[in-house]
Amino acid sequence: MIGVAADSAAAGTSLDLGESFTNAPGGSANWAFTGGQNYTDQSGSVAIEIAKRTITLTATPQTKVYGSADPALTYSVGSAGLAGSDVVNGDQVRAAGENVGTYSIGQGSLAIVDGNGGNNYALTYVGGHLVITQKALTIGAVSTTKTYDGNTSSSGMPVFTGLVLGNTGSAAQQYDSPNAGARTLSVTSYSVDDGNGGHNYMVTTTTAAGTIDKANANIVVTPYDVEYDTLAHTATGTASGVMSESLAGLNLSGTTHTNAGEYSDTWTFTDVTGNYKNASGTITDKIMTRDATVRFIGQTTYSTSGASATSAQVTLSASVQDPSGVGLVGATVDFVDASSGAFLAKGVKVTPVAGMPSTGTANTIVTLSTGQYGAQSYLIRVVMSGQYNNNDQDEQYKMAVVSVCQPSATNTIIGTGMLADLGGAAGTFGTTANLDANFTVGLKYNKSQTNLQGNIQLFVPQEDGSTIYIKSNSLSSMTITNVTSASNVSGKQAVVYAKATVTRITINGSMTIDGGVTLRMDFTDWASGSADAAGFTVLSSKTGEMYYSNDWYFDTLTKTWKTRSQTVIGSTVVIG
């Protein structure tokens, strides 16, 4: 047997096995036997079979979070293992896609390197899966502050935390209540653009603290500007909110007034909803005095009780007419010395005449002085007060001259009178017809008969309603002569020269026009039964301008212009 011969190699035999095989499937190997001296040489062939090695590659299951990198794809080798230095080369592949879901893992390019093109193995590949899970996404409301507007809207843009690069999102937030105060902001809606309808994310929303501040209410307060009518008046107003809703809480009680006046009034708004700020403000409310007209109806000439008395009780009376007729409720009258601005009587009540509620009278008694020289005139202005005014009444109609005189004594000129219908008046302040000038004179010598003392007052009304007031301030001379008229009436005639001041008196006060002017008075005091006569001439000492002449005429006998004396109405002047 070949087997024996093989054991006896020493006897000169040999066995050549020929080829050897490593890789499957093997092959046919030729062999030869050299028998030497004792054995016959032989040869032959034998089939060698190498079976493939069975191996299994199993993909390892994988997971990842959406948006993260793929994990390395691994596999496990079955228990048979690889022979020798054989290795597996290549990579597995997974199905394409990045959205949340399950993706298969395939063999890809996996191959065994065994020097035989992998044919030494019977390879089985068991695929796996890669699971992509949702990514955590937080959408957080942001803190905002707004002024109350009646709704829960918020201008804040919620913040996205966890978005994958390239994905976008939008969201809205709102307050938990429309009312003012500390509020909670919540995400109310959102959308995510991730190519998968937002399903790649597991969304969590968070809240934030917010504030709604109180709003300013829309408050409109309308002041009143009315005429006094004895009724109480209150400003009107409305308070409304941001949605034009009416609001309670507007208090206008501080604007209620009845009497005439200009009032700085305060209104308040106290919110009852909690959504609006309390507020206050000031307005000017006006109740105008009513128009009325007055006339001085009292006596204009008073004498003292005796030559030594220096004052008299004077009754100041006025009639009042209310054209619109509300009964003169709240009407009073002030009697003012227009030349000085002093009140002679203030707040004298007006009493309606029975049966004639639109007409009333005011009456009061005051003490007026005769002045230093025994005669004093007062230019009385009757001024409506209380709830009425007579501002628009012509000045001449609310003025009167009231004179107070002592009885005449020796070497004196004391008294008062009126020059009526000054048709011939001339000069800068000459008046037109139908305006009457009033005068008062109080002149006397001292006990030693050496010094002339006293004053002359002349009131000349003007067409503009003002009064020109001419008052002496120093006496130059007084000449008294006895005269007899053509009808054999005796009398005394005086010519007086003085320095004087010219002042214009208006409702707004007085203004000096000139001082140191020359004043001449001519006066004739006729015996009882004949009218006295007077003339006044006022000339500027600076320019010679004639300020006033009661009757400026051309004397044909002397061929000169001069002042003519004219009849005095209501004369009380006595030359002693």
C-alpha positions as CSV (number, residue, x, y, z in Angstrom):
1,M,0.0,0.0,0.0
2,I,1.1,3.5,-0.6
3,G,0.6,4.1,3.0
4,V,3.3,1.4,3.8
5,A,5.7,2.6,1.4
6,A,5.4,6.0,2.8
7,D,6.5,4.6,6.1
8,S,9.6,3.1,4.6
9,A,11.1,6.1,3.0
10,A,14.4,5.1,4.3
11,A,14.4,2.1,1.8
12,G,14.8,4.6,-1.0
13,T,11.1,5.3,-1.6
14,S,9.4,8.8,-1.9
15,L,5.8,10.2,-2.2
16,D,5.2,13.4,-4.0
17,L,1.7,14.8,-3.2
18,G,1.8,17.4,-6.0
19,E,-0.4,20.6,-5.6
20,S,-2.0,21.9,-2.4
21,F,-5.2,23.9,-2.1
22,T,-6.3,26.6,0.4
23,N,-9.2,28.3,-1.2
24,A,-12.6,26.9,-1.9
25,P,-13.7,25.0,-3.8
26,G,-10.3,23.1,-3.8
27,G,-9.3,21.1,-6.9
28,S,-7.8,17.9,-8.3
29,A,-4.3,17.1,-6.8
30,N,-1.9,14.8,-8.8
31,W,0.5,12.6,-6.7
32,A,3.5,10.2,-7.6
33,F,5.2,7.4,-5.6
34,T,8.7,6.3,-6.2
35,G,9.1,2.7,-4.9
36,G,12.8,2.4,-4.9
37,Q,14.2,-1.2,-4.8
38,N,11.4,-2.7,-3.1
39,Y,8.3,-1.1,-4.5
40,T,6.7,-0.3,-7.7
41,D,6.4,3.3,-8.7
42,Q,2.9,4.6,-8.8
43,S,0.9,7.8,-9.6
44,G,-2.6,9.1,-9.5
45,S,-4.8,12.1,-8.7
46,V,-7.2,12.9,-5.9
47,A,-10.0,15.4,-5.7
48,I,-9.6,18.0,-2.8
49,E,-12.8,19.9,-1.8
50,I,-12.7,23.0,0.4
51,A,-16.2,24.1,1.5
52,K,-17.0,27.9,1.8
53,R,-17.0,29.2,5.3
54,T,-20.5,30.3,6.4
55,I,-20.6,33.8,8.0
56,T,-23.3,36.2,9.0
57,L,-22.9,40.0,9.2
58,T,-25.7,41.7,11.2
59,A,-26.2,45.5,11.1
60,T,-26.3,47.1,14.5
61,P,-29.6,49.0,15.2
62,Q,-29.0,52.8,15.5
63,T,-30.9,55.9,16.7
64,K,-30.3,59.6,16.5
65,V,-32.1,62.8,17.4
66,Y,-33.4,64.9,14.4
67,G,-30.8,67.3,13.2
68,S,-27.8,65.5,14.7
69,A,-25.1,63.7,12.7
70,D,-25.6,60.0,11.8
71,P,-23.9,57.6,14.2
72,A,-21.3,55.3,12.7
73,L,-23.0,52.2,11.1
74,T,-21.6,49.1,12.7
75,Y,-22.3,45.4,12.4
76,S,-21.5,42.2,14.2
77,V,-19.9,39.1,12.8
78,G,-21.5,35.8,13.4
79,S,-19.9,33.2,15.7
80,A,-18.1,31.5,12.8
81,G,-15.8,34.4,12.5
82,L,-13.3,35.1,9.8
83,A,-10.4,32.8,9.0
84,G,-6.9,33.8,9.4
85,S,-6.2,37.3,8.3
86,D,-9.3,37.7,6.3
87,V,-11.1,41.0,6.8
88,V,-14.4,42.7,5.9
89,N,-14.0,46.0,3.9
90,G,-16.6,48.6,2.8
91,D,-19.5,50.4,4.4
92,Q,-23.1,49.9,5.1
93,V,-25.6,52.4,3.8
94,R,-28.9,53.6,5.1
95,A,-32.0,54.8,3.3
96,A,-32.0,58.5,2.5
97,G,-34.0,60.9,4.7
98,E,-33.6,63.3,7.6
99,N,-37.1,63.6,9.0
100,V,-38.3,61.7,12.0
101,G,-38.9,58.1,11.1
102,T,-37.3,54.6,10.6
103,Y,-34.7,54.1,7.9
104,S,-33.3,50.7,6.7
105,I,-29.6,50.0,7.0
106,G,-28.3,48.0,3.9
107,Q,-25.2,46.1,3.1
108,G,-23.8,48.7,0.9
109,S,-20.2,48.0,-0.1
110,L,-19.4,45.4,2.6
111,A,-17.2,42.6,1.2
112,I,-14.8,40.0,2.7
113,V,-11.2,40.2,1.6
114,D,-9.9,36.6,1.6
115,G,-7.5,36.5,-1.3
116,N,-10.2,34.6,-3.3
117,G,-12.5,37.4,-4.1
118,G,-14.6,36.5,-1.1
119,N,-15.4,33.2,-2.5
120,N,-14.2,31.3,0.5
121,Y,-17.2,32.5,2.4
122,A,-20.9,32.0,2.2
123,L,-21.9,35.5,3.4
124,T,-25.3,36.3,4.9
125,Y,-26.1,40.0,5.6
126,V,-28.8,40.9,8.0
127,G,-29.9,44.5,7.6
128,G,-31.0,46.9,10.4
129,H,-32.7,50.2,11.0
130,L,-31.8,53.7,11.9
131,V,-34.5,55.5,13.9
132,I,-34.6,59.3,13.9
133,T,-36.4,60.6,17.0
134,Q,-38.0,64.1,17.6
135,K,-35.8,66.9,18.7
136,A,-36.8,68.9,21.8
137,L,-37.9,72.4,20.9
138,T,-38.8,75.1,23.4
139,I,-40.9,78.0,22.4
140,G,-40.8,80.6,25.1
141,A,-43.0,83.7,25.5
142,V,-41.1,86.9,26.1
143,S,-41.9,89.6,28.7
144,T,-43.6,92.6,27.3
145,T,-45.3,95.7,28.7
146,K,-48.1,97.6,27.0
147,T,-50.8,100.1,27.8
148,Y,-54.3,98.9,28.3
149,D,-56.1,98.6,25.0
150,G,-59.0,96.3,25.8
151,N,-57.5,93.1,24.3
152,T,-55.0,90.4,25.1
153,S,-52.7,90.9,22.1
154,S,-49.0,91.1,22.7
155,S,-46.4,92.5,20.3
156,G,-43.7,90.2,21.7
157,M,-42.2,87.5,19.5
158,P,-41.7,84.2,21.3
159,V,-38.1,82.8,21.3
160,F,-37.3,79.4,19.6
161,T,-34.7,77.3,21.4
162,G,-33.5,74.1,19.7
163,L,-34.2,74.8,16.0
164,V,-32.0,73.0,13.6
165,L,-30.0,75.2,11.3
166,G,-32.0,76.0,8.2
167,N,-35.4,75.4,9.9
168,T,-37.5,78.4,10.7
169,G,-40.5,79.1,13.0
170,S,-43.0,81.7,13.9
171,A,-45.2,82.1,16.9
172,A,-47.6,84.4,18.7
173,Q,-48.2,85.1,22.3
174,Q,-50.9,86.9,24.3
175,Y,-51.8,88.0,27.8
176,D,-54.0,85.9,30.0
177,S,-56.4,88.9,30.5
178,P,-57.0,92.2,28.8
179,N,-57.1,94.0,32.1
180,A,-54.4,96.2,33.5
181,G,-52.0,94.7,36.1
182,A,-49.4,92.0,36.4
183,R,-50.2,89.4,33.7
184,T,-48.9,86.1,32.4
185,L,-47.9,85.8,28.7
186,S,-48.5,82.4,26.9
187,V,-47.6,81.1,23.5
188,T,-51.0,80.8,21.7
189,S,-49.9,79.5,18.3
190,Y,-46.8,78.5,16.4
191,S,-45.6,76.9,13.2
192,V,-42.3,75.3,12.3
193,D,-41.0,75.0,8.8
194,D,-38.9,71.8,8.9
195,G,-40.1,70.1,5.7
196,N,-42.1,67.7,7.8
197,G,-45.0,69.8,9.0
198,G,-43.2,70.4,12.2
199,H,-43.2,66.7,13.2
200,N,-39.5,66.6,13.6
201,Y,-39.8,68.4,16.9
202,M,-41.3,67.7,20.3
203,V,-42.5,71.2,21.3
204,T,-42.7,72.6,24.8
205,T,-44.0,76.1,25.4
206,T,-43.1,78.3,28.4
207,T,-44.8,81.4,29.9
208,A,-43.4,84.8,30.8
209,A,-44.4,87.6,33.1
210,G,-45.9,90.6,31.5
211,T,-47.5,93.9,32.5
212,I,-50.5,95.9,31.2
213,D,-50.2,99.5,32.3
214,K,-53.3,101.6,32.9
215,A,-54.3,103.8,30.0
216,N,-55.3,107.5,30.0
217,A,-59.0,107.9,29.7
218,N,-60.2,110.2,27.0
219,I,-61.7,113.1,29.0
220,V,-63.4,116.1,27.4
221,V,-64.6,118.8,29.7
222,T,-66.3,121.8,28.2
223,P,-66.3,125.0,30.3
224,Y,-69.2,127.4,30.2
225,D,-69.2,131.1,29.3
226,V,-72.7,132.4,30.0
227,E,-74.5,135.4,31.3
228,Y,-75.7,135.6,34.8
229,D,-79.3,134.3,35.0
230,T,-79.7,133.4,38.7
231,L,-79.2,129.7,37.9
232,A,-76.4,127.4,38.8
233,H,-74.2,126.3,36.0
234,T,-71.9,123.3,35.8
235,A,-69.3,122.4,33.1
236,T,-70.2,119.4,30.9
237,G,-67.9,116.6,30.1
238,T,-67.5,113.0,29.0
239,A,-65.0,110.2,29.9
240,S,-64.5,107.4,27.4
241,G,-62.1,104.5,27.2
242,V,-59.8,103.1,24.5
243,M,-62.7,101.3,22.8
244,S,-64.9,104.4,23.0
245,E,-66.8,102.9,25.9
246,S,-68.4,105.4,28.3
247,L,-66.6,105.5,31.7
248,A,-68.0,106.5,35.1
249,G,-66.0,108.5,37.6
250,L,-65.9,112.0,36.0
251,N,-66.7,114.5,38.8
252,L,-67.6,118.0,37.7
253,S,-69.1,119.2,41.0
254,G,-66.2,121.6,41.5
255,T,-67.3,123.6,38.5
256,T,-70.7,124.6,39.7
257,H,-71.3,128.4,40.2
258,T,-74.2,130.8,40.2
259,N,-72.8,134.2,40.6
260,A,-70.9,136.2,38.0
261,G,-67.2,135.7,37.9
262,E,-64.3,134.0,36.2
263,Y,-63.5,130.7,38.0
264,S,-60.4,128.5,37.8
265,D,-62.2,125.1,38.4
266,T,-60.9,121.6,39.0
267,W,-62.4,118.4,37.7
268,T,-61.4,114.9,38.7
269,F,-61.7,111.5,37.2
270,T,-61.6,108.4,39.4
271,D,-61.4,105.1,37.5
272,V,-63.7,102.3,38.7
273,T,-62.5,99.7,36.2
274,G,-58.9,99.4,37.3
275,N,-57.8,99.9,33.7
276,Y,-57.4,103.7,33.6
277,K,-55.3,106.3,35.4
278,N,-57.0,108.7,37.7
279,A,-56.8,112.2,36.4
280,S,-57.6,115.8,37.1
281,G,-57.5,119.1,35.3
282,T,-58.5,122.7,35.5
283,I,-60.7,124.8,33.3
284,T,-61.8,128.4,33.3
285,D,-65.6,128.9,33.7
286,K,-67.1,132.3,33.2
287,I,-70.5,133.8,34.2
288,M,-70.6,137.2,32.8
289,T,-72.4,140.0,34.5
290,R,-75.6,141.1,32.9
291,D,-75.9,144.4,31.1
292,A,-77.9,147.2,32.8
293,T,-78.3,150.9,32.5
294,V,-78.3,153.5,35.3
295,R,-79.2,157.1,35.9
296,F,-78.3,159.3,38.8
297,I,-81.6,160.6,40.2
298,G,-80.5,162.2,43.5
299,Q,-80.2,165.9,44.4
300,T,-77.0,167.5,43.0
301,T,-76.6,170.5,45.3
302,Y,-76.3,170.4,49.1
303,S,-75.6,173.1,51.6
304,T,-74.2,172.6,55.1
305,S,-76.1,173.3,58.2
306,G,-74.2,176.5,58.8
307,A,-71.3,178.7,57.8
308,S,-69.0,176.8,60.2
309,A,-70.1,173.3,59.1
310,T,-67.7,171.6,56.7
311,S,-69.7,168.6,55.6
312,A,-73.2,167.6,54.7
313,Q,-75.3,164.4,54.6
314,V,-75.7,163.7,50.9
315,T,-78.2,161.2,49.5
316,L,-76.9,159.3,46.5
317,S,-79.7,157.7,44.4
318,A,-79.8,155.9,41.1
319,S,-82.4,154.1,39.0
320,V,-81.5,150.8,37.3
321,Q,-82.9,149.2,34.2
322,D,-82.3,145.5,33.3
323,P,-83.4,145.2,29.6
324,S,-83.5,141.4,29.7
325,G,-85.4,141.3,32.9
326,V,-84.5,138.6,35.4
327,G,-85.7,140.7,38.4
328,L,-82.4,142.4,39.2
329,V,-81.5,139.5,41.5
330,G,-78.0,140.1,42.9
331,A,-77.7,143.7,41.5
332,T,-75.7,146.3,43.4
333,V,-74.5,149.8,42.7
334,D,-71.2,151.5,43.5
335,F,-71.0,155.3,43.7
336,V,-67.5,156.4,42.7
337,D,-65.7,159.7,42.8
338,A,-64.5,159.7,39.2
339,S,-61.9,162.3,39.8
340,S,-60.0,160.4,42.5
341,G,-61.3,156.8,41.8
342,A,-62.4,156.5,45.5
343,F,-65.6,154.7,46.4
344,L,-68.1,156.9,48.1
345,A,-70.5,154.0,48.6
346,K,-69.9,150.4,47.5
347,G,-72.3,147.5,47.1
348,V,-75.5,149.4,47.5
349,K,-78.4,147.0,47.0
350,V,-80.7,147.5,44.1
351,T,-84.4,146.9,45.0
352,P,-86.9,146.1,42.1
353,V,-89.8,148.5,41.8
354,A,-93.0,146.7,42.8
355,G,-94.8,145.5,39.6
356,M,-91.8,146.4,37.5
357,P,-89.1,143.7,38.1
358,S,-86.9,145.0,35.4
359,T,-86.6,148.4,37.1
360,G,-85.0,149.1,40.4
361,T,-83.6,151.8,42.6
362,A,-80.5,152.1,44.8
363,N,-80.2,154.7,47.6
364,T,-77.7,155.5,50.3
365,I,-76.6,158.4,52.5
366,V,-72.9,159.5,52.7
367,T,-71.1,162.4,54.3
368,L,-69.3,164.7,51.8
369,S,-67.0,167.5,52.7
370,T,-67.1,171.1,51.5
371,G,-63.4,171.0,51.2
372,Q,-60.9,173.5,52.6
373,Y,-62.6,176.5,51.0
374,G,-66.3,176.0,51.7
375,A,-67.4,174.5,48.3
376,Q,-66.5,171.1,46.8
377,S,-67.9,169.3,43.7
378,Y,-67.8,165.5,43.2
379,L,-68.0,163.9,39.8
380,I,-70.1,160.9,40.6
381,R,-69.9,157.8,38.4
382,V,-72.7,155.2,39.0
383,V,-71.2,151.8,38.4
384,M,-73.2,148.5,38.4
385,S,-71.7,145.8,40.5
386,G,-72.7,142.5,42.0
387,Q,-74.1,140.4,39.1
388,Y,-74.5,143.3,36.7
389,N,-72.4,145.8,34.8
390,N,-73.0,149.0,32.8
391,N,-69.7,149.0,31.0
392,D,-71.2,149.6,27.6
393,Q,-73.4,152.5,28.7
394,D,-72.3,155.9,27.5
395,E,-70.2,157.5,30.1
396,Q,-72.2,160.8,30.1
397,Y,-75.4,159.0,31.2
398,K,-73.9,157.4,34.3
399,M,-72.2,160.6,35.5
400,A,-73.4,163.4,37.7
401,V,-71.8,166.4,39.5
402,V,-72.8,166.7,43.2
403,S,-71.8,169.8,45.0
404,V,-71.6,170.6,48.7
405,C,-71.3,174.3,49.8
406,Q,-71.2,176.4,52.9
407,P,-73.6,179.3,53.2
408,S,-71.9,182.5,51.8
409,A,-69.9,184.8,54.1
410,T,-68.1,188.2,53.5
411,N,-65.4,188.4,50.8
412,T,-66.3,185.0,49.4
413,I,-67.6,183.3,46.3
414,I,-69.3,180.1,47.2
415,G,-71.7,177.9,45.2
416,T,-72.3,175.7,42.2
417,G,-74.2,175.8,39.0
418,M,-74.6,174.4,35.5
419,L,-74.0,175.9,32.0
420,A,-76.5,174.3,29.7
421,D,-76.7,173.8,26.0
422,L,-73.1,174.7,25.1
423,G,-73.8,175.6,21.5
424,G,-71.1,178.3,21.4
425,A,-68.5,176.3,23.3
426,A,-65.0,176.4,21.7
427,G,-61.5,175.3,22.2
428,T,-59.7,171.9,22.2
429,F,-62.2,170.6,24.6
430,G,-65.2,172.6,23.6
431,T,-68.4,170.5,23.6
432,T,-71.2,170.4,21.2
433,A,-74.8,171.4,21.9
434,N,-76.9,169.5,24.4
435,L,-74.0,168.7,26.8
436,D,-74.0,170.6,30.1
437,A,-70.9,171.8,32.0
438,N,-70.9,171.9,35.8
439,F,-68.8,174.1,38.0
440,T,-68.2,174.7,41.7
441,V,-66.4,177.7,43.2
442,G,-65.3,178.2,46.8
443,L,-63.2,181.3,47.3
444,K,-62.4,183.4,50.4
445,Y,-59.8,185.6,51.9
446,N,-58.0,184.7,55.1
447,K,-58.9,186.5,58.3
448,S,-56.4,189.2,57.6
449,Q,-57.8,189.7,54.2
450,T,-54.3,189.4,52.7
451,N,-54.4,186.0,51.1
452,L,-57.0,184.6,48.6
453,Q,-57.7,180.9,49.2
454,G,-60.0,178.3,47.6
455,N,-60.5,176.5,44.3
456,I,-62.6,176.4,41.2
457,Q,-63.7,173.1,39.7
458,L,-65.1,172.8,36.1
459,F,-66.5,169.6,34.6
460,V,-66.8,169.6,30.8
461,P,-68.4,166.4,29.3
462,Q,-67.0,165.2,25.9
463,E,-68.6,163.4,23.0
464,D,-66.5,160.2,23.6
465,G,-67.9,159.8,27.1
466,S,-64.9,161.2,29.0
467,T,-65.0,164.3,31.1
468,I,-62.5,167.1,31.1
469,Y,-61.8,168.1,34.7
470,I,-60.3,171.6,35.2
471,K,-59.3,172.4,38.8
472,S,-57.5,175.4,40.1
473,N,-54.3,174.8,42.1
474,S,-53.3,178.4,42.9
475,L,-55.3,181.7,42.9
476,S,-53.8,184.8,41.3
477,S,-56.5,187.4,41.8
478,M,-60.1,188.1,42.6
479,T,-61.9,191.4,41.8
480,I,-65.4,192.0,42.9
481,T,-67.4,195.0,41.8
482,N,-71.0,196.2,42.2
483,V,-73.0,196.3,39.0
484,T,-76.5,197.3,37.9
485,S,-78.3,195.8,35.0
486,A,-80.1,197.6,32.3
487,S,-83.4,196.8,34.1
488,N,-82.0,198.4,37.2
489,V,-81.2,195.1,39.0
490,S,-78.3,195.3,41.3
491,G,-75.6,192.6,41.7
492,K,-72.0,191.8,42.2
493,Q,-69.6,190.9,39.5
494,A,-66.3,188.9,40.1
495,V,-63.4,188.2,37.9
496,V,-61.0,185.5,39.1
497,Y,-57.7,184.4,37.7
498,A,-56.0,181.2,38.7
499,K,-53.5,178.5,37.6
500,A,-55.2,175.1,37.0
501,T,-54.6,171.5,35.9
502,V,-56.5,169.9,33.0
503,T,-57.3,166.2,33.4
504,R,-59.2,163.8,31.3
505,I,-61.3,161.3,33.3
506,T,-62.5,158.0,31.7
507,I,-63.9,154.8,33.0
508,N,-60.4,153.4,33.0
509,G,-58.9,156.2,35.1
510,S,-57.6,159.7,34.7
511,M,-54.8,161.3,32.6
512,T,-53.2,164.7,33.2
513,I,-53.3,166.8,29.9
514,D,-51.6,170.0,31.1
515,G,-50.7,171.8,34.3
516,G,-50.2,175.4,35.1
517,V,-52.8,176.6,32.6
518,T,-54.5,180.0,33.0
519,L,-58.1,179.8,34.2
520,R,-60.4,182.9,34.1
521,M,-63.8,182.9,35.7
522,D,-66.3,185.7,35.2
523,F,-69.4,185.5,37.4
524,T,-72.3,187.9,38.0
525,D,-74.5,187.3,41.1
526,W,-77.7,189.2,40.5
527,A,-80.2,190.0,43.2
528,S,-83.0,187.6,43.8
529,G,-85.3,187.1,40.9
530,S,-82.6,187.4,38.1
531,A,-80.5,184.5,36.8
532,D,-76.8,184.5,37.5
533,A,-74.3,184.4,34.6
534,A,-70.9,182.8,34.3
535,G,-68.1,182.5,31.8
536,F,-64.9,180.3,31.8
537,T,-61.8,180.6,29.7
538,V,-59.0,178.1,29.9
539,L,-55.7,178.9,28.1
540,S,-52.4,177.1,27.9
541,S,-49.6,179.0,29.6
542,K,-47.0,177.3,27.4
543,T,-48.4,177.7,23.9
544,G,-51.5,180.0,24.3
545,E,-53.7,177.2,23.1
546,M,-57.3,177.7,24.1
547,Y,-58.5,174.6,25.9
548,Y,-62.0,175.7,26.6
549,S,-64.5,178.6,26.4
550,N,-68.1,178.1,27.3
551,D,-69.3,180.7,24.7
552,W,-66.7,182.0,22.3
553,Y,-68.0,185.0,20.3
554,F,-66.9,188.0,18.3
555,D,-67.6,191.3,20.1
556,T,-68.4,193.8,17.4
557,L,-67.9,196.7,19.7
558,T,-64.3,195.9,20.7
559,K,-63.6,193.9,17.5
560,T,-62.2,191.0,19.5
561,W,-63.1,187.4,20.2
562,K,-63.8,186.7,23.8
563,T,-65.7,184.5,26.2
564,R,-69.3,185.5,26.9
565,S,-70.9,184.8,30.2
566,Q,-74.1,182.8,30.0
567,T,-77.1,182.0,32.2
568,V,-76.4,179.6,35.0
569,I,-79.0,177.0,35.7
570,G,-79.5,176.0,39.3
571,S,-77.1,178.5,40.6
572,T,-76.3,178.6,44.3
573,V,-73.4,180.9,43.9
574,V,-73.3,183.9,46.2
575,I,-70.7,186.6,46.1
576,G,-70.3,187.8,49.7
